[in-house]
């Protein structure tokens, strides 16, 4: 079981998952950490919410993204929920939640605040029909995530000679 | 006197066992090196007449890559997890596709790696089998300078810095290559190659050697947009008992839309100072 961590997000990847945790270049504007996970080869040049990746999914695949919003979103109604959902049920997934509608797939999206950071968790199932089998995999991934408070600007240790 | 003889005999026996163990261990090491093509201590590589071993050959010897009967499976291929030169985290699983994954273990300071750094980041030009995934793995930031690795990367393929991966895959040095079958998640070939065309040929040969019918087929999802998506949404709403004219389709207050209360900010979007998002 591989573990990856960066930008205050740690994932103990369940069997079969791969992933990446990154921040897009600040030259694009205000950017915050994004974590993407998949049970299929994850291209490096995909959109934050999986455009360019969900079309590569097989029926038994899962894709998920954890997207952090800026601190100005804290305290807003959209992020009022404290902590991520503990588990999802098959009823939480629906084809109309998909950001890109692909026949057979379904998705779910939740907004919440955890560790003082506003997040959105978006997951896609390769097959809505197989959701009873696929949702537990999403739950395993969700449970594997550890989120820590973001480092405030200026708290990073200053460089120094050894 | 008798006691002295007994003790001496015992000591000699123990030392004998130790020496035998050391010799066996040495033989195992030499055998492993020979299998890797290094040939240290191989009498065949001794310079005639000098009595000294010859220097290692400058070009590494190629090792066959292929899942044929002559090259049995080399074991499970663990997930490669580490960081990118930019400091992000990255994990690449090995058993999640129906194609090959070619892992190139390279170093930023290795002279013979230069051609592979360029070639592996343009896999189409290498004419690898369709869908072959290429991943470059360097040692972690504890052994490599991320900026130097970053200067060699183009961002086209995953580059993972992970000393653990080098240990997991028992990489003897760079350049070193491992070919993994994504269907089984097992290594089907590993070794070194002298040139880029030689490496590509080894991968192509492995593809040809692959048993037919082992690849999983992933159906291509059909995109639903526009009227088709609207129709699909209508079907789901009808299945949920929500028909045209249902009051829930026509919210009167924000409380109908936001069960947690009225939002204090406008919807997310770059124009509101919220993060840039690429869907």
Interface residues (C-beta under 8 A of the other chain):
Chain A: X2 X3 X4 X5 X6 X7 X9 X11 X13 X16 X17 X18 X19 X20 X21 X22 X23 X24 X28 X29 X30 X31 X32 X38 X39 X40 X41 X44 X45 X47 X48 X49 X50 X51 X54 X55 X56 X57 X58 X59 X67 X68 X69 X70 X72 X73 X75 X76 X77 X78 X80 X81 X94 X95 X96 X99 X100 X101 X102 X103 X104 X105 X126
Chain B: X78 X79 X80 X81 X82 X83 X84 X86 X87 X88 X89 X90 X91 X92 X93 X95 X96 X97 X101 X133 X155 X156 X157 X158 X182 X216 X218 X219 X220 X221 X222 X223 X224 X225 X228 X229 X232 X233 X236 X237 X258 X260 X261 X262 X263 X264 X265 X268 X270 X272 X273 X274 X275 X276 X277 X278 X279
